[in-house]
């Protein structure tokens, strides 16, 4: 007897995000995501990257029966920053060894709504890697809204560099790519 042929229709997904998780036993770790966002023709914004950082919420643990529970991260209270063409270029100066830190250590400054955000990114000597800091403060009272830090390894830096380099090419031709991928009805 032959089994009936069934078609397993699964939604194809494209993981468009680069994610690094760095939990600590003390619960002071962080995670970072970088996503490329292509502008759709009907949208008013430009194509860009979004950089998100979340602080660690809980440490990993083991139950009495030995089952492991993974650390969790507070994505609900994350800091999200739009990275445009020039910001990506600044990050690449560090990743390609052309600068020790972004903007001479001043970081990338973003002013949005009632908050100001500074993204610090520098080459780290010991331990070797790249230090990424995001600090967000209220314009009105200067109260800290978010402060996070993650140390990326050299290997993670290579992944970040590759994603930013590939994305820069897309940002240059974003309008054309957007129209090809998301055609709109003729007006």
N, C-alpha and C positions, 0 to 999 in steps of 0.2 A: 504494500500500500504506500503510495506516495503522499507526502505531506503537501498540503496546499501552499502555493507560493503566496507569500505576503510581502507587501512592500513596507518597509520600515521607513516612514517619512519622518525625518528629524530636521528640526530647524537648524540650518547651518549658522554657526556663530563664529565671529571673528574676534579674537581677543586683541583688542586695540590698545591694551594698557600694559605698561611695564610696571611690575609691582615688586617691591622689596620689603620683606618683613624682618624686623630686628627686635624680637622680644628679649627681655632680660628676666632673670629670676626675681629681681627686686621690683619688677613691674614698671620700670622707667624707660622702656624701649619705645620704638616708634616704627611706623610703616609709611612708605611713600609710594604713590602711584603717579605715573606720567601717561597721559592719554592724548592722542592726536584727534582733533575735532575738525572735520572738513565742513566748511560752511555750505549750507543748502542754499539754492538760488533765492528762496523766499525769505531768508534770514538777513537781518541787518548787520550782524557781526561779521568779523573777518575769521578766516580759518586760523587755528592756533593750537597750542598744546594747553592742557590743563594739568597743573601740578597740584597734587593733594597730599597732605601729611596728616596722619592721625597718631595720637599718643596711645601708648599701650593702656588698655583698660584693666586686664587681669593677667596674672602670671600663669604659666602652665603648671599643671599639678597632676598628681596621681591619686586615684581613689583607693580605698582599702583593698579592693579586688585587683588592683594593678592597672586599671584602665587609665589611659592618659587623656587629659583634657588640655587642648591647645590654648595658648595665650590668645586673648582677644584684643582688638583695637577699637578705639572710639571713633568710628567713621562718621557717626552722627554729628560730632562736634569737631570735625576736621577743618583744616585751613585749606582753602582752594584758591589757587592763583593762576591767572591767565598768563601764559608765556607766549609772547609774539616772536616775530622773526628776529628782532634785535636782541631780545632777552635770550633766545636760544643761542644766538651767536656769542653772546657774553659767556654763557655757560660752557660753550665749546672752547673758548680761549683757555679755560682752566683744564678741561678734559684733554685737550691736545698739547698741554704743556707750554702754552704761549704766555700764560699768566699764572701767578700763584693763587690769586683770588679774583673774584668778580669785582670790577670797578675799583681796583686798588684796595680792597677790603671794605669798601662802603656798602656793597651789596646792591641788589636791584630794588629800587623803590617803586612801590605801586600805591596809588591813591585811588580808592574806590569807595563810593558812598560815604559812610561816616567812619571808615577805618583806613588806616595806613598800614602797609605791609612791607617788610624788608626781607628779601631773600638773600641769605649769605651763602656763598659757595666757595670753598677753597681746597687746595691740595693739602692733604694731611701727611706729615712725615712719620709720626709714630703714634699709633699704628698707621701703616701705609694705607692710603685710600683718599676719599673725598668727603669733606664735612659739609653737610647741607643743614642750614638753619632757616626756620621761618618764624618771624616775629610779627604779630599783628596787634595794633593798638588803636584805641578809640581816639578820634580827632578831638572830641569835646573835652574829655577829662584825662586823656592819656592813659586810661586804664588798659592793662594788658588783656587782650582778647584771646590770644593764643601764643604759645612759645614752644617750639618743637625742634628737636635735633636728631639727626641720624648720620652715622658714619658708614659710607658706602665703600666696599672693597674695590680693589683695582679691577677685578672681573666685572663687578656691577657697574663700575665707571665705563668699561668698554661697552656694555650693553646700552647704557644711557647715551654715550657718545654716538653709537650707531643709530639709535632711534632718533636723536636730534638731527643728525646729518641727513638721514633719509627724509625726515619731516620737513627740513628746510627746503629741499627740492620741491616737495608738494606745496609748501606755502607759496613758493614763487609762481607755480602754475595753478594755484587753488581755484581760481574762477573758472578756468577751462575744465579742470577735473570735476568740479562741482556740477557744472552743466552737463557733462557727459554721464556722470553717475546718477544724477537726480534731474532728469529732463522735466521741464514744466510744459504744460500745454501752450501752444502758440497763442499769443494774445490777439 
